[in-house]
Amino acid sequence: MQRSIGKMVVGAMLAHAAIHSPDAPATICAGTGRTFSFGDLDARANRLANALAAQGFRKGDVVAFLVSNRAEIVELYFALARAGIVGVPLNYRLAAPEMDALIAAMGATGLVYEDRFAPEVARFATPRRLTVRIDGAPGPGEIGYEPLLDAAPATPPAVEIEEDDPQYFNLTSGTTGLPKAYLLTQYNNVTLDPMFRAFDLSRHDVTMTVFPAFGRVGFAWIAAAILHRIPNVLANFEAGAALDLIARHGVTILNLVPTMAAMMLAEQEKRGAGTADLPSLRGIVFAGAILPEPIRAATEARLCGRVYEYYGMQETGALVASTPEDRARAPGSVGRPLLFSELRVVDEAGRDLPPGETGEILGRSPGAASGYFQNAEKTTETFRDGWVHTGDLGALDADGYLFIHGRRKDMIVTGGQNVHAAEVEETLLRAEGVEDCAVFGLPDPLWGESVTALIIGTAAPAALDAHCRAALAGFKVPKRFILEQDPLPRTPTGKVQKFLLVERFSGA
């Protein structure tokens, strides 16, 4: 018997699924072709937890992992949760120095990584006491993942886990190179059911996770599939493969960002396919970026007639969800608060605004974090008086529907990834031939927003692109560099008037 059953902790979800549906398919790994039952996952998570204990890791220690969407990342989340070891899921889209800096900042002394990321790991300089390699021959001082599991027992680890114990660090975009980090507790990550109730998730569904599993959304869908004891196809997103996997496995519901849907629609058009080729699909859930109306309409016409949306920030988890019925009642809204979630819209003095008036959106939920890791300034700015200040602007109508009207924070959302303009600007200002610059997002039918840089100076676009790629993750690199000599438009206090730049260059 798992020691922590009876508590709202992450490991109990998998233990419950293994007790009630031990032989049912749980994880279908598209990349390796392997399928694991709930009983398999439960035993393997126990083996990994016990193996780490045998290597000297104890409750409260920190282990990073660099793994794409495959079964091992599921095992890692649940094994670490059962052992009380705090996880650091690394965003493999970051540059190697960025990932290494995170390993050091979070105090991780262990690393589990997938063979495909060996070139990046070779550039890590932070000392580690354990390195485990998935696939491929282990390098000097490394241990193979499967041999590590094979040598450990499948009995539940003898560790008491509490609801307020930290489970893993989630990383959100930062303004000065390093993302902000915050700890999610065991309790934070078992309070997911209200969101999935809004999508009518049931034991009859088959889902697919193509959202990167290193992020909070990816883990939420992994956990929801286990909570509801349904099959989950794990795959790294590629448009053609996603269409094929939906058809092959009878996927009924999945989560996408608008960019993914646009790519799938383009692939579908190239193939001459239509909704008749995806008869199993009953719902598509969108998150991560505002859903443009052309993509919504095409999705409903050609992929799936039922589109859901939800809104929240990384720090809160989902706060609001919208069903097709909600959209009919309140067109343009992102829905109403989920069960146990609350919203406020306030003015600059923190006073609640009446329905229809625009202000900052504040939220709280069982999944909300309580602060940033070793970042008191940002914690005070965002987490105040029991509420999370989202930095987004919106309004509530008289029926409680939320309408999003923009962002206070200078952030670009491109392909569902957050890019802080300040980080890109700081990088550009270090390049030769750049006197001044402004980075902003322009509307883009594929990416939602495309990162754009206006440069005052003499630098060549190719040189700027190379300079950025050496220092930033690929999704942060501007897709367009505009060179001019005239000064940037600024307010009397020196702030760049970016709205003028967006107006000027949109559609250009």
N, C-alpha and C positions, 0 to 999 in steps of 0.2 A: 504493500500500500504506500502511495506517495505520502510523505510526511506532511505536506502542506495542503492536502485536500481538506476542505472545510474553511479555507481562507480564499479571498479573492486575489489569487496570485496567478501568474502566467502559466506556470507548470501544470496547474490543476486543469486548465483547458485541455491540454493534450492527454493528460491522464484520464480524464472523463471520456474523451473520444475513444481512447484505446480500450477502456472498459466496455463501452457500449457498442462500438463498431470496430473491433480489432482487425478484421480482415478487409474492411472496405477501403477502396483506393483513396488515398489522402493527397499525395503529391505526385504529379506526373511531370517529370523533368524533360522538357523538350530538347534540351541540349545534349543530354546523355542517353535519352531513350529509356531511362529507368523509372519504374513506378514503385512507390512506397505506400504501404497501408498505414493506418493509424497505429497499429501495433508495432510495425517496423520503426516508425518515427519515434515512438515512445521509447522503445528499447535503445535505439541508436542515440537519442538525446541523453538517456541515462549513462550509456557507455562513455559518451564524450565528457559529460560532467564528472564521472569517476576518473576518467583518464587525466583530466586537468588537475583534479585533486591529487592524483598520484605524482604529478609533475610539480607539486608544491603550491598550487594555486588555492587560495582560501577565499572565503566570503569577503567581499569588499575590494579584492584585487581587480585589475582592469586588463581586459584582453581586446585587442583590435582585430577586425576581420575585413578582408578585401576579397569579396566573393560576389559574383553576379547572380542572376536569377536561376538558381538551381537548388536541389534538395538540401545541400549542405548548409545553406544559409538559414533554412528553417531549423535544422538540427542545432545550429549555433545559437540562434535566438533562445530556443527552449532549454538547451543544455546550460548555457550561462545563467539563465533565469533560475534554474533549479539549483545550481551551485552557489548562487548569490554573487557570482562574478559579474562585474559591470562591463557591458559590451560597448565597443566603439565601432559601429558599422561605417566603413570608409566609402566615400563617394569616389568611385573609380574614374569619374570624369575629371577629377582634380589632377593637377600636375603633381609629380612625385614629391617635390619639396613641400607642397601644400599638405599632402597626406602625412609626410614625415613630421611636419610641425604639429599636426593634430595629435599624432601618436605621443609626441613628447608633452604637449600641453595637457592631455588627458591623463598622463601618467601610466600609459599602457606598457606592461612588461611582457606581454605575449602577443603573437601575431599569427593568425590563420589566413592563408592566402591561396588563391586559385592560380594554377600554373600559368594561365594566360597573362597574369600580371607580374610575372617574374622580372621583366626588365625594369618595371617601376620599383619593385621591392629591392632590387639590387642597388638602387640609388638612396635607399633609406639609411640614415646615419644614427638614428636613435638606438641606444643599446637595448637588447631584449634578452630575457632568460629562456624564452621558448619561441621557436618558429615552426609552424606546421604547414606543410604543403599539400594541397589537394591536386591530384593528378601529377604526372611527371615524376622524375626521379628526384628525391630530396637532395638539396645541396649540402655542403659542409655545415654541420651543426643543426641541420633541419631534421624533422621527423615527418614521415608520411602520414596522411590523415587516416586512411583505412587501417594500417598497422596499429596506429594509436588506439582506434576504437576496438580492434580485434583483441587487444590485450587487456581490456577493461571489462568488468562485470556489467550486466544489464539491470542490476538491482537499483532502486531509487537511491540517490545520494543521501547521506545522513546529514542533511543541512536543514535547519529550520528557516523558512522564508516568511517574512512578514509583508503585509500589504504596502507598507510605506518604505520598503527596501528599494533602492535604485535598481532599475533593470538595465537601461542602456542610455548612453549619451545620444541625443539627437542633435544634428548639426544644421544650422540655418545660415543663410548668407550673411557675411560680415562686411563691414565697411573699410577695414584696414588689412585685408589680406587673409586673416584667419576667420573662418565662420564663427558665429556665436554658438556656444554649446549650452544645452540645458539637459538636466537629468529627468528622465521619465521613470516613474515608479512602477512597481508591479501593479498597483491598483489602477494607475492611469491607463494601463494597456489591457485591462480586462473589462473596461466600461465602454465597449464598442457597440453593444447590441442596439442601442437606439438608432444609430445611423443606418445599420443594415436592416432594421425593421422598416425604415422609410423606403427602402428599395425592395421590400417584400421578399427578402432572401429566405429560402426555405430548404428543407431536406431534399427537395426535388431538383435543386439547381446544380449546375457545374460552372465553376468560375475559372478565370484565367488571370494571372498576375503578370502584366507586362510593365507596370510601373516599377522603377528600380527598387529592389527589395532592401537596399541600404537606407531608404528613407521611411518616414513615418507612415506615409500612405501605403507603401508596399507592404510593410509589416502589418498594417491594419487589415489588409485583404488576406494575408496569410493567416492571421489570427482568426478572422471571421470564418474562413473556410473550415478551420479546425473546430471553432465554437459550434458551427452548424453541422459539422461532420459531413462535408461535401467535398468532391474532388476539386483540386486546384491545379491547373496547368501552369507551370512556372516556365517563363520564356523571356529572353532578352528581346526587346521590341525590334521587329523588322516587319514592314507592312505586309509583304506577301506571305511571310511565314505566319503572321497573326491570322490572316484570313484562312489559311490552310488549317491551322490548329483549331480554330473555331469550328470549322466543318468536320474535321476528323474526330474531335472529342465531344462534339455536341455541346459546346459552351453555351450557356444560357444568359450569363451576365458578366460584364467586366468593366473595369475602370480605365478611362483614357484621359489624356489631355487633348485639347482641340487639335494640336499639331499631329498627333498620332492618327486621329480620325481623318484629317486631311490627306495624310499619306496613304492610308488604307483606301480612301475614296479614289485617289489617283491610281493606285494599283488595280483597284476593281474596274475602273474605267478602261485601263490598258488591257485588261483581260476580257472586257466585255461582259463582266459578271454583274449580278444584281442581288437583291434581297432573297430571291429564290434559292441562291446558293448558300444561304445562312439561315435555314429554317429553324434551327434551335434557338437562335439569339432572341431573347425576350426583352433585354434592357441593356442600355449603355449608360454608365455613370460618368459624368465629367467633373473634374476638379483640377486645380493647379493653375488655371488661367481663365479669364473671361471667355465664354463661348460665343464666337462671332455668329451672327444670324445665318450667313451663307453656309457655314459648316453645320450648324444645327439642322437647317432645312435639308441639306444633302444627306446628312446622317439619317434623319427620320425617313427620307424617301428611299434610300439605297442600302443602308446597313441595318437599321432597326427602328421601328416606329415609336418605341418608348424611350425617351431620353430623360435621365435624372441629372440633377446637379447638387453639389453641396458647397458650402462656403465655411471657411475657418482659416486659421493661420497655423503654422507649424506648432507654435507654442500653446495653442488651445485645442488642437484637434478639430473635428467637424463641429460646428455650432448650429448650422442651418442646413436644411435639405429641401429640395424642390422636386416634386413629382410632376408628371404630365398634367394631372388634375390641378395642381397648384398653379402651373403656368397658364392654364385656361382661366383660372380665377384672377390671377394677378400677373398679366404679361409683363415681362421684363424684370421680375423679381427673382431672387435666388432662393426663395422659400421662407419658411417659418422656423423658429428654434426647435431643435430636437428635444426629446424628453430629457429632463435634467439639465438642459443648457439654458442660459439666460443671455439676453442682449439688452444693451442700452445704446442710445444715440445722444451724445452730449455736445454742448458748445465748448468754447475754449476755456471757460471757467469751470467746466465739469458739471454743468447743470443739465438735467434731462430736457430734451427738446420735444415738442408736441409732434404728433403724426404729420408727416409730409415735409418736415424741416430737416435740412442736411447738417450733419455734424460728424464727429468721430465715432466710430463703432467700438463699443466695449463689449467684451464677452467673458463668460466663465462657464466651466463645465467640469465634469469629473475627470476628463482627460487633460485638463490644463496643467501646464508646468507651473512651478512657483517662483522661478527666477533663473537667471543665467549663471553658468559656472564661472566663478572667479571674475565676474564682471558686474560690480556693484552699481556702476553708473547706468548701464543699460537696464539692469534689473529695476532700479528705481524709476526709470523712464517708462518702462513697459508694464510692470506689475505693481499696481497701486490700489490700496483699499479693497483687496479681494477681487479686483477686476483686471483683465488683460486689455491694455490699450493697443488696438490693432494697427493704428496709423492709417486705416482706411476710412474713407468718407462714405456715408450712406444715409438713408432715411428709412424709417418704419412707417407703414401706412396704418390706418385705424384697425385693421385686422391682424396686425403683427407681421406682415410680409416685409422682408428686407430688400431694399434696392441699393445697389452699389453705385457710387458716383465718382469713384476715383481713389487716389492714394495720396496721403499726406507725405509719406516717405518717398524719397527719390529712388524708386526701385523699378527696374525693368523686368517684366515677366516674359521670357522668351522660351517657347517650347515647354512651358511648365516649370522652367528653372528660374530662380530669382537671381538677378544681377544688380548689385548696388553700383550706381553710376560713379560714386566717389572712389570706389576701389579701382575701376578702370581708368578714371581720370588721373589718379595718383600714379598709376603705372605709365600712362602716356606722358605725363609731365617729366618723367625720368629719361625719356627718349631724346636723342639729339635732334635738333631742329624743331622742337615743340616749344613755343612761347606761352601758349595758353590753349585750353581745350574745354569742350563741354561734351558730355556723353548723355544721350537720351534715347528713348525708344520711339520708333516710328511704327505705325500700324502695318502689319504684314499678314497676308491671307494664310500663310503657312505656319509661321512661328508665333502669331499673335502680336508680338512686337519684335522688331529687329534692332539689335544694339547698333547705334550710329554714333560716330564721333566727328565733331566739327573741330578742326585743328587750325590754330593760328600759328603759322610758321612756315618752314621750308622743307620739312621731312617728307619723304616719298611714302605713298601708301604701302608699298611692298615692305619697306623697312619697318614701318609701324606695325604691320601685321606680324612680322617675324619677332619684333620686340615684345609684343603682347603675348604671343604664343609661348615665348620662353618663360613668362612669368605668371600667366593666368591659365585657368581651365579653358578648354576650347569654346564652351558655350558663352564665356564672358568676352571673347574677342569680338570687337566690332565687325559687323558684316559689311560696313561701308565707312570709308574715311573721306570726309569732305574738307578740302584745303582752301583757306581764305586768308586774307591779310587784314581785313577790317576787324576792329575790336568786337568782342562778344557783347551782346546787349545785356546790360546790368541795371539793377535797381540802384537808388541812391546809397543804399547800404552795402553795395558790392555784390549782391547775389545775382547769378546769371538768370535771365528771364527765359527759362527753357521752353515755356509754353509758346513763346514767339518762334523759337527754332522749330518746334514740332509743327506749328501752323505753316511755317515757311517751306519746310522740306517734305511734308506729307504729300504723297502723290508725285513728288518730283523724280 
